[in-house]
Amino acid sequence: MNVIGQIVEERAVAENESLDLGGSYAKRWDAAFTAVRERASCATVAREFERALYGGLRKALKQWNERGVSLSDLLHQCDSRQALQTSIRMTDGHQYMRLFESAVASSGPSRGERIRGWIDAVLDTVFDHICLRVAGQGNWQTLYDVQDFTTEVRQALEPAVRRITSQFEKDPNWQPRRVPSREREQVSPTERLMPISLLGAAKR
């Protein structure tokens, strides 16, 4: 490979969506990292993780498509390591795609299990990086403390992870979008009346 070709290849790899915290192409995770470091509430941290997860997946899939590879292609290549390796090369070793390959090797045989394994691998990568960076610093005295907290965050993220898995399982060409907050925060009429006493006065 000539020098120009090598530079182009290195630039393509560098510009791929990344999960390497602190890097130029992983900045979407900065808010989640800061929330954990500052020991924000579980709900706040989960919200930042959900936002970054949707955005990262959407960007990664766009980059794959620009290089001629789709999630649908990968799902059809799951039983061929050679085909997956070819797709990884086509996307310049994209980190999200390498995680997909790893997930396929360790997940069950169904499409849903493979997709779920991939999403879990993305989150595991980020959580591992964050735990190692904040443990023993400021608000987190030990690695076990932050790991216990991130386990709670993972549980809070479960509805979003199930939704993403289900959407991709139904349509691999789906573009990840968060459910609008007004839909996620809808409250039933009964729940709206709960803070109201029988006398019509607000509870204090």
N, C-alpha and C positions, 0 to 999 in steps of 0.2 A: 504494500500500500504506500502511495506517495505521501509526502508531508501534508499536502492540502487535503487529501482524503482522510488522513488521520485526524487532522484538526476538525474537519466536518463531523466525523464520527464521535470524537470526544465531546464536541459541542452538543450533539444530539443527545448523548447520554446525560450530560450535565443539565440539559433543559427538561429532562423527563420529570414528571411529578414524582416527588420523593417523600419518604417517611423518615428521613434522616434529620432529626430535629436540629435546628440551628443552621441548616443549609438554606441556600437561596430559594430552593424549589420545594421547601416544606414549611413555608411561613404560615400557611393556613392553619397549622397546628399550634402556632405560638400562643394563641388565646387559651387553648386548652391546657397547654403546659403552664402558663402563668396562673391559671385558675387553680391547678393542683398545687403549685409551689406556694401560693398564698393561702392555701387551705380554704378555698371557697366552699360553699355548700355542695353536697352531692348533686343536687338538681342543677346548680349553675354549671358545674364541671360537665355533667352529662349533656347539657344543652350545647356547650362549646364543642364537645366531642362529636355530637350528632351533626352539627353544622359542618365541621371539618370533614367528617366521613363522607357525607353526601357530596360535598364539593370536590374532595379528592378523587372519589370514584368517577364522578362526571368528567373531570379533567383527564384522568387516566384513560378512560374509554375513548375520549375524543382524540387523544394522542395515538392510541392504538389504531383507530379508524384512519387517521392520517397516514399511517404506515401500512395500511391494507390488511389489518387484522381486527376481528370483532370478538366479543364475548361468545357469540354464537359459534364462531369458528373454533374457539378453544374448547367449548363444551362438546363439540364433535370430535376433537382431537384427544380427548382425555385418555383413550386407550392406546395412544401412540406417543411414547416419549419422544421419538424422533420428530414427529410433527409439532409437538409442543416446543421442542428446542428450536425448530425452524422459526416458529412464531416469535420466540424470545429474541432470536437474532434479528428478525425483521423489525422489532421494536427497540433495537439497540439495548437489549438487556433490561427492559423496563422493570423496575422493582415490583410493581403491582402484578406484573405477569409472572415474575419468578415466584412470587408468593402463591399465585394461582397454581403453578406447577407443583409446589410443595404441598399445597392443600389437597390436590388431587391424589397425591401419593399416600396421604394419611387419612383421607375421608372415606365415607361409604360410597357405594357405587351409583347412587341415584343422583340426578341432576341437582336436586335441592340440597343434598348433603355436601356436594362439591362446592356449590355456591356459598353455602353457610360456612364451610371450612375456610373458604377464601376470605370472606368478610371477617371471620374470627382472626385469621392470620394477620390481616391489616391492623386490626385493633391490638392484637397481642404485640406486634412490633412497636407500635406507638407507646403502649402502656409500659413495655419493658424499658424503652429509652427514657421515658419520664421517670419511672421508679428509680433507675440508676442515677439519674441526674439530680433528683431532689432529696434522695435518702441521705440523712445525716446533715442536711442543710436547713437552717431556719426552723420552719414549722414541723419538720419531719425528722425525728431523732434516729429512727432506724428504718431499714428497708422493709421490715415486717409491717410497720405502721402504715407506710404509704401503700403497700400491697393490699392490706386489709381495706383501705379506703377505695382503691381502684377496683376492688372486687365489688363493692357497693355500686360504684359507677357503672360497671359492666352490667349489673342487674338492672339498673335504671335504663340502660341503653337497649335492653332486650326487645322492647316493642319495635324500635327503629330497625334493629338487626333483622327481626322476623319479617318486617314489612319489605325491606330491601331484598331479602332472600326470596320472598314470595313473588315480588314484582319481576325479578330477573328470571325466576323459574317459569313464570307465565310468558314473559317476553324478554329474551336476552338483549333486544335492541332498546329496551326501556332506558330513558335518560333519568338518572337519579335526581329527584326533587323532593325536598322536605314537604311534609304535609303543612299547609298554611296554619299559622298559629291559631287563627280564629276557629279552625276546625278541631285542632287538638285540644283547645281550651273550652270547647262548648260545654256548658253546664246545663243539666236538666232543670226544668221548672221546679221540681221538688227540692233539688240541691240549692237552688237560689233562695228558697224560702227557709232553709234550715237555720240561718242566722237570725231569723225573725221569731220573736217570742209569740206565744198565743195571744198576747195582748196587742200585738202589732208593733211593739217597740223593739229596736235592735238590741241584741244581747251585747253585754260589755264584758 
